[in-house]
């Protein structure tokens, strides 16, 4: 210990010029290290500290930390480690004393966590962050200061990866690098050991490609990564790094989307899914990540064992075209949709809806509409389950998809059974119950009974259910009988559906509840359900109530006989209710299980009319008695293929619609339903569950329901077809055409969009929202005719010459009514000259009729708001003579002139041209439609009906023209496709589509970015070609003087014209139309 006083005495004079803490720490360090070091080593250690004090003005502070570290270093630190520490300290302090201070302050903690042998590597990591400026010095110091908490959770090699990331990030932002370094211990501590290096590697790639997202990655990355199955995380992060390595600014967005997508999948499938993505990455890292994002959607349509085939098909496309393959895996490809459709067993209503509609039309003989069940539930009128089929009397509603079986044909057959049952309800009169309808197979008892009772019921079916104390059980019994009757009728009438129906019935029977666990009355109803499913062998009931069960089955069989109607179902329901009421709703004890036995229906023979008295009745004056004791009655499980049956609600809707249309034919002053009557029905009906429909206050919910019901009744469903380009919802209105609606009725149509790079369509990409243009003033139409009176007269005269003649002479024919004199003379001359004369020397008269339909598509984009005089004004147009004294009077005169006759805009000339053309078309009787279009983005392509093909020119249409105004952008492709769809609905032989615009197509998202123009031009070109393939003659007319630049590409062999003098448009458009149609 004698060496310590000696060293203190030797260096006291050199240290005396520094603050006292330096000498104090020097002595503390000496005394702590003396037991472990030789005098020579202790002298060398002391000398390094003294050397530190002389390096710079503040280096003595580093010396203080050096001596303190000596005192605090763990016992495991040997001389070699101390020598390394001394050497690194001196070297570091020579560059930055504060950096050396941080290094030395953290050295004891680092030595404890890393071990003394790794101090040099740790020092080098911090030095990598130091670039010679104060920001980098602060960042490196921060790294050293965090040694304790950092090395509690990471190893040195992981810290080295972290430093690479922080170093890369600091090239862009020291502040962001510091923030990430601060949170690093917490972030990395939340990861599994094997995930840390891949996590940091992706962060490094992210710092190079999209450094601003690094903070988000550190904030959310751990949580997102937890969604990926543990063993697959490293490969997933490696894949994500490949995307970032391509300097993709969307790398973090891809990471977030793919992680969320993986969280929707079964963890056991993650490894295989990432493996499939890895196969795509060498060709396109983007395709690989798009594949991961799309997998949940894909697996909702196909099985996991079919995913390889879908990926392989996309891989082949990717190898031929990056754009095509990437679109495939983004699910923006028609080819991809076709592959999915081929692999998938699922049947989509959007694909088969038109077939189903025509099928139901053939069954019922009615022009029924067909929509998804979701459309019905959205109406808020009593139907709440969007996965169940149903009908409200005018429209059949089916689930959006069917994926019950592993085979598409079987699922199609299942969808067909769903549709057939709903059509059967309409065809076989399930909603036609009335007291005037006589039963065909059961004795009539109800009409007299219902007539003897006073009832304020709104409908006949409501009055019927009013007979029963327990409306729920009565409704269940009626549903069982009527649905069974419909199925029995379908089996008899339509042999082609029998096999599929039988399978659905068997499947339904297989999922029924254990009947022995049900209370007896519920078991009775359950047995009726089984019997209605042709499951007579599945009917079991206790011996003690065998007679009641036989009676019930007998009634069911009688109601199912050929020729039965809904009145039979009602009679059977009445009798079944009496039987069920006498059965206690108690569970049979276990001791009596052996008493359950199979029950068969009694044979009623061939009698056309069965006496209810024989099957449970007791006379014509049957009344409802008390219900037997037991538990509260609960409804049986639903039969899914039969869907929802709400006869009470349907008859109410029919009644409301009838009232809205003025009652039955010939009825004077029909009695309107009051809200109080509707409220009463709502409160007692077993078909309506307000709690399931809406949330909130019951009074508010009731009011909303009644409002929705009245609205639905006042707007009957139209006959909308569900096919490509057709609407997904109702869009009809009962308002007079001269009376503008409070809100426009919008019908949405979906269309594909052409991606010329992928050389494929993006399926159902654009939503076209069709609506009638609101009405303005009629004076615009009349003023235009007055302003252009001369042109109107001239145009009308020209078009009158186009009127069809009764007969037109056709010359130079091989046979006909008479010789064509000119042709006969030519024949004679040719023969005299020794030539070969043309034998076509006859003529005949052919009957000629015009059969033309034309759709005019008018650009209503914001650019049409440009004033004509601004566009064409030249400096010499002004008559100002440069005399300052006259300027004020000149300006006032010019302003007065502008106010008295405002300058015209492009849209004004488009409107005037349309007025002149409409007037001309009315002269010759051609079918025509006038439409405007605008919008913003692919989800909001606005398509305004100014005049539809089936409308006649009247005041309402003239008023609509006044409201043609500039709106937003110009997404031409979907607008052309929708106009094509409308033309295809006409039966004209000649179909023409004229597009009138003021410039190139452009819209938000109509290309890769705002500057790209090619994508929009190619989609418009494809839409025009689609019209041409349908036998339509498209023609583009533009007032854009630069139109030749893009129209040559957009139109190619399709006709187009650039009207250089825009003010000539009103006279040019009718002339052009005449040329197109002659």
Buried (B, 14 or more C-beta within 10 A) or exposed (E): EEBBEEBBEEBEEEBEEBEEBBBBBBBBBBBBBBEBBEEEBBBBBBEBBBBBBEBBEEBBBBBBBBBBBBBBBEEEBEBEBBBBBBEBBBEBBBBBBBBBBBBBBBBBBBBBBBBBBBBBEBBEBBBBBBBEEEBBBBBBBBBBBBBBBBBEBBBBEBBBBBBBBBBBBBEBBBEBBBBBBEEBBEBBBBBEEEBBBBBBBBBBBBBBBBBEBBBBBBEBBBEBBBBBBEEBBBBBBBBBBBBBBEEBEBBBBBBBBBBBBBBEBEBEBBBEBBEBBBBBBEBBBBBBBBBBBBBBEBBEBBEBEBBEEBBEBBBEBBEEBBBBBBBBBBBBBBBBBEBBBEBBBBBBBBBBBBBBBEBBBEBBEBEBBBBBBBBBBEBBBBBBBBBBBBBBBBBBBBBBBBBBBEEBEBBBBBBBBBBBBBBBBBBBBBBBBBBEBEBBBBBBBBBEBBEEEEEEBBBBBBBBBBBBEBBBBBBBBBBBBBBBBBBBBBBEEBEEBEEBBBBBBEBBBEEBEEBBEBBBBBBBBBBBBBBBBBBBEBBBBBEEBBBBBBBBBBBBBBBBBEEBBBBBBBBBBBBBBBBBBBBBBEBBEEEEEEBBEEBEBBEBEEEEEBEBBBBBBEEEEBEBEEBBEBBEBBEBEBBBBBBBBBBBBBBBBBBBBBBBBEBEEEEEEBEEBEEEBBBBBBEBBBBBEBEEBBEEEEEEBBEBBBEBBBEBBBBBBBBBBBBBBBBBBBBEBEEEBEEBBEEBBBBBBBBBBBBBBBBBBBBBBBBBBBBBBBBBEBEBBEBBBEEBEEBBEBBBEBBEEBEEEEEEEBBBBEEBEEEBEEBBEBBEEEEEEEEEBEEBBBBBEEEEEBEBBBBBBBBBBBBBBBBBEEBEEEEEEEEEEEEEEEEEEBEEEEEEEEEEEEEBBBBBBBBBBBBBBBBBBBBBEBBBBBBBBBBBBBEBBBBBBBBBBEBEBEEBBBBBBBBBBBBBBBBBBBBBBBBBBBBBEBEBEBBBBBBBBBBBBBBBBBBEEEEEBEBBBBBBBBBBBBBBEBEBBBBBBBBBBEBEEBBEEBBEEBBBBBBEEBBBBBBBBBEBBBEBBE
